[in-house]
Structure formats: C-alpha cells, structure tokens
Amino acid sequence: MVIPLIKALTFDVWDTILNEDKFYQLLSINIGKKLGKSGEEVFKNIMSIDRDAIKIRLEGGFKNIIYDTAEYFSNRLGLKNQEDLFNSVIEIIESEEICSLAFEDSISSIHEIKKMGMKIGLVGNVLFWPGMITRLILKRNGLLDYFDATIFQDEVGYQKPSKEIFQIASKRLNVSLNELGHIGDSLENDFVGAISSGMYGFLIKRDLNANYIELGKKAYAIRSLSFLSEIIKKIDKA
C-alpha cells in the first residue's frame, strides 16, 4: 500500500481557479456606467491600480485591508467613496455573468483530486472585497462545496506568503505542513510562500510550453490544473 506524501492540497483563488480578468471586466463595465466612461477605459485603469495595490499590501501598507484598499481603489478610480465601489461589487455578484468565472479545468481537476481521497482547501489574500464575497462567487460558480477549509487574509489576520496562514490551513485540514501542497499563480505569494513553509509548491503558468516542469524535489510549474493528479501520483510513487 502506497502511503501518500501529499495528504492535502490548498488552492489560491484568483487566476488559479477563477479568472480575475473576467471579474474586473464585469466590475469595470458597472463602474464605467457610474462614471460615464467606457468599460475598457476603467478596466485598463483598474488593472494598473490592482498591480500597485498588491505591492502595497505585500509591504504591509494597508492596515485595515478591506477599508484601506477600498479607499485606495475608489480614490484612483474617481468614485465618490468606498460605498460606490462596494455597491458595484454587490451588483455584479448578483448578475448571471458572475457564474462564468471558473477556468475550464477548475471543477474537473478539483473533482479528480477529491476522488483521490485528498482534503482540499483555499488560501486567499484579499483586496477591497472580503473572503465572504469570494465564497459567494465560488458558490455561484459551483466550486465552494468541494473545499474542506477556506482561509482568507481578512479573517485570519495573515497574508500569503507568510508561513502563519499556511499553518492555519494545515491545522484546519489536520495535516502537517510537509504533507500539504499549495497551488497558485503568484511566484512570490503562492509558490515561494509554500516552498519556504516546508510544503509542496505548484506554480500555475497557463502559457507554459510543457505540461509541467519539475523545478525541485517539492516544486513544480504546471500548465493546467488537470495535471495536478498526475504529478501527485508521480510524487507518491517516487
């Protein structure tokens, strides 16, 4: 009998299982109507703001993560206040379009991992919408019920790439860090965060030329989530 080396797997959310560009496109159209601007113009602006906000967040520049990032985005977008931004988020998550954010490989790959008997969790950083909103979006995309644990920055007080947030995930999934794998699209927050915490790290790069590349004993880059089960089985046989 093969004893699995990886007993649980955690996923990042945005640009790993949900398409963040599509989310921001929906939000940009909504905000554009309020500002009298095109969705394309707002989208270009919001993506630039997002990149800057992620850097500030990593450096600890936002003390109250939801309030401060909402203020930051609202000011730079030209909205009257955070309330306008929050209302736009609520309006788009009530739309049917929000149900089309999952990548094609998300549900099938997560289902396959669950069939292997593994526990799975989510570990996510946040900006101006809280983890509770992300849970609702996951629910509307048919994904939330697959997860045994969902851990978000605004609820636990830690952000990736800190070891503390992964320790919380390992505790909730009842596995040790060296039995836990994490997959995400961010080199620093997800991949390096996982590896430096003693976990298996999987970097999702959808433009990768190969199906997957072994970067180290516990480190892989993969082109699609659909290759996760294959890699995990390979690790267990090694």
N, C-alpha and C positions, 0 to 999 in steps of 0.2 A: 504493500500500500504506500502510495506516494504522499508524504506529508507536505502540504503546500507551504512554500516560503512566503508568499503573499496571501494573507488571510482576509484582507480588506482593502478597498480602493476608494479614494476620495477624488472628486471631480471639482475643478473650477467651473464656474457657470458661463460667464460671458466670453464669447469667441472660442469656447470649448464645446459646450452643448447647446448654447443659444447664440444666435447671430446678433452681435451688438450693433452692427451697422444698420440692420433692419429696424431694430428698436429705436435707434437715433433718427432714422429716416422718418418713422411714424411720428416721433416727437417733434421733429423739425417742421413737418407739414402742419401740425397742430399749432406750434408756436408761431410759425410764419403767418398764419391767418390772423393771429392776435396782433402781430407787429406790422402787418401789411407788406410782408416780404415773401419771396419765393421759398419753398421748402429747400431747394438746392442751396440757396444762399445761407440759410440758417444751418443746414447740415454741415456745410464747409466750416462755418464758424464754430459749431458745437464740437466738431471733431478736434479742432485746434485747442479749444478750451479743455476738452477731456484729457488730451495729452499733457497739458500744463498742470491740470488738477491732480493727475496721477503722480506726477513728480513731487508736487507739494505734499500730497498725502504720504508718500513714502518717506519724506523728510520730517514728518510729524507736524506739518504746518497747520493742519486743521484739528482744533481741539475738540469741538463738538462736530463730529464728522458729517452728520446729515444737515444740520443747520448751517454750518460754515460753508460746505460745498454748495448748498442750495443758494446761499447768498453770493458766492463766487460766480456760479453759472448765471444767476439772474442778472447780476450787475453787468457782466460781459455780454450777455445776450440783449440787454436793453429792456428787460422786463421791469415792471413797476416794483415787484417784490417777490419773495420766495413763494408766496401764495399762488401767484400765476403759474410758476413752474410746477408746483405740487399739483395744481388743478389739471395741468396739461398731462402729467403722468397718469392721473386718475382717468382722464378722458380716453387716453389711448389704451389703457389696460381693460377698459370696458368694450373696446371695439373688437370686431371679429378678426381684424388683421393681426392682432397680438397673438393669435393662436397659430401663427405660421413662422415662429422664430427659431424652432428647433432645426439643427442641421440634419441632413438626410440620414446620417449614420448614428445619430444620438440615441433614439429609442431602441433600435435593433441591437446596437452594441451594448447598451446598458442592460437590456433584457438578457443578452448572452452571458454577461458577467454574473448576473443574478442566478442564471441556470447552473453556473459552476459552483454555486453554494457560497459565494462570497458576500460579505456585508459591504454595502457601499454608502458613501456619504458625500456631502457637499461642503466645500470650504471656500467662502467667498468674501472678498473685500467689497466695500460699498462706496458710493458717492452720495448723490442727493436723494436717492430712493432707498428705503431701508430693506433689510433682508426679508421682512414680511411681505413687501411688494414683490420681490423676486420669487418668493414661494408661490404667490398667486399666479405670476406669469408662468412659472414651471407647471403649476396645476393646469392652467389653461392650455398648455402645450402637451399634456399627457405624460409628464415626466416626474412630478413630485412624489407620487406614491411608490416609486421604485426605491427611494432613498430611506435608509435606516437612521440617518442623522443628518441634520442640516445646521451648519455653523456659519454665522455671519459676523463680520467685524463689529457692527454696531451693537450686537447683542452680547458679545463676549469681551469686548474691550481690547482685542488684539487684532493685528492685521498680518496677512502674509507679506513678507517671507518669515515672520517671527516663528521660532520654534514653539512658542506657547500656544498658538492657535492650532497647530498640528497635534500638540499634546492633548488638547481638548477633544479633538477629533478621535484620537486613538483611545482615549478614555471612554467616550460615548460608544465607540464601536467595539470596545472590550478587546483590543489587540495592542501589542507593543509597537513602538514606532518602527522597529526594524521588520515588522510583519505587515507594515502599511505602505501602500503605494499611492502616489498622487499624480494626477494628470492635469495639465493646464497649458495655456498658450503663452504665458509670460515667462521669459527666460529667468528673470530675477525673482519675481514673486512666487511662481509655481515650481519651476524646475530646480533652481538653486536653493530655494526655501526648503523643498522636500529633501534634496540630497544632503544639505547641511544639517538637517534634523535627524539624519540617520535612516531615512526612508528610501524607497524606490522612487525614482523620478522619471516621469514620462512627459516629454515636451511635444505638444501637438503642433505640427507645422504642415498645413494643408497644401503648401506648394513644394513639399519635399519631393525630390526626384525618385527616391526609393520608397518602398512600402514602410520600412522602418530601418533605423541605423542604431546599432549598439554603441553607445558612447563611453561606456564604462561598465563595471560589474553590476551596478544598480541604476544605470542611466540609459535612457533610450529616447530617440526622437522618432515620431511616427507621423505618417501622412494622413491617417484616418483612424477614428476610434474603433473601426471594425477590426483592426489588427491587434487590439489590446488582448483579447482572449488568447490569440496565438502566441503572443510574447509571454504571457503569464504561464501558459502551459510549457513553453520552452524553458523558462526560468526554473520551474518545478522539476523538470527532468535533468537539469544540469547537475 
